[in-house]
Amino acid sequence: MPPNAKIFEEILDPEFSPSNELVMQYAFYLGMSLGIDPEQNQFLLEYAEQGLKEKIPEGWSPMLTEEGDLIYFNHFDNSFL
C-alpha cells in the first residue's frame, strides 16, 4: 500500500450519470485510442459508461494518495493501480 494513502468506502450513487467527456476519457483508457472510431462504434461508449457506474470488484478499495491521485488497492495481493 502506498505510504500515507487513505482508503475510502465506495458509495454508489444510483443517480450518477457520467458526462460525455468522462465516458470518452474512460473509453480511451480502455483502448478506444487504438484507432477505433467512436462514431461508428457507439456501443463501445455504452460499455464505457456502464463501467463507470459499476461497483468496484470485491477485494478492491478506492484510495487517495498524498498527491491527491485516486488509485485502487487490491487487498488480496497488496497491489494497486
N, C-alpha and C positions, 0 to 999 in steps of 0.2 A: 504494500500500500504506500502511495506517495506520502512523504512526511507532511504533517500538518493539514492533510486533506480532511474535509468534513463529509461524512456520509449523511445522505438525506433519505427520508422515506418517500417513495413515489406515491403521488396522489394524482389520480386521473380525473380530468375534468370532462364529463360526458358532453359538454357543450363546446369543447375545443375544436376549432376549425382553423387549420394552418393556412397562412397566406400562400398565394401562388408563388411568391418568391421563395418562401421556406420549402415548399414542395419541390421546386426546381433545384434548390441547393441540395436537398436530400437525394433527389433523383440523380444528380450528377455525382454525389458522393457514392451512390450505389453502382455507378458505372455508365450512366447515360452520356457521359463525356466521351465515350469511346466511339463517337460518330453516329449515334442513334438520333434520328430526327424526332423530337418530342411531338411535333405536329402530326406526324404520321404514325406515331406510337402512343397515342393518348392513354391507352390502357396502362402503360408503364408509369405514367404520372399518377394514375389512380392507385397503383400498388404503393408508390412512394407516399402518397397521402395517407393510406391506411397504415403504413408502417410507422408514421409519426404519431398515430393515435393508439397504437398497441401498447399493452403493458410490457415492461421490461421482463425478460425471461427470469425464471426462478434462479436464485443464486447470484444475481447481479444487483448492484445498487448504484444510483447516481451519486457522484461525489463532486465537490468543488475544491479545486486546488488553491494554494496560497495566491497564485497568479490570477485567479478568477476563471480558470478554464473548467468546463464541465467535462468530466470523464466518467467512465463506468467501471466499477470494480467487480471482479468475479471472486466470490467467496470460496469457491471450490478449489481453485488453483492459485489464488492471490495474484492474478494477472489483471491488467486494466487496459482500457482503450479509450 
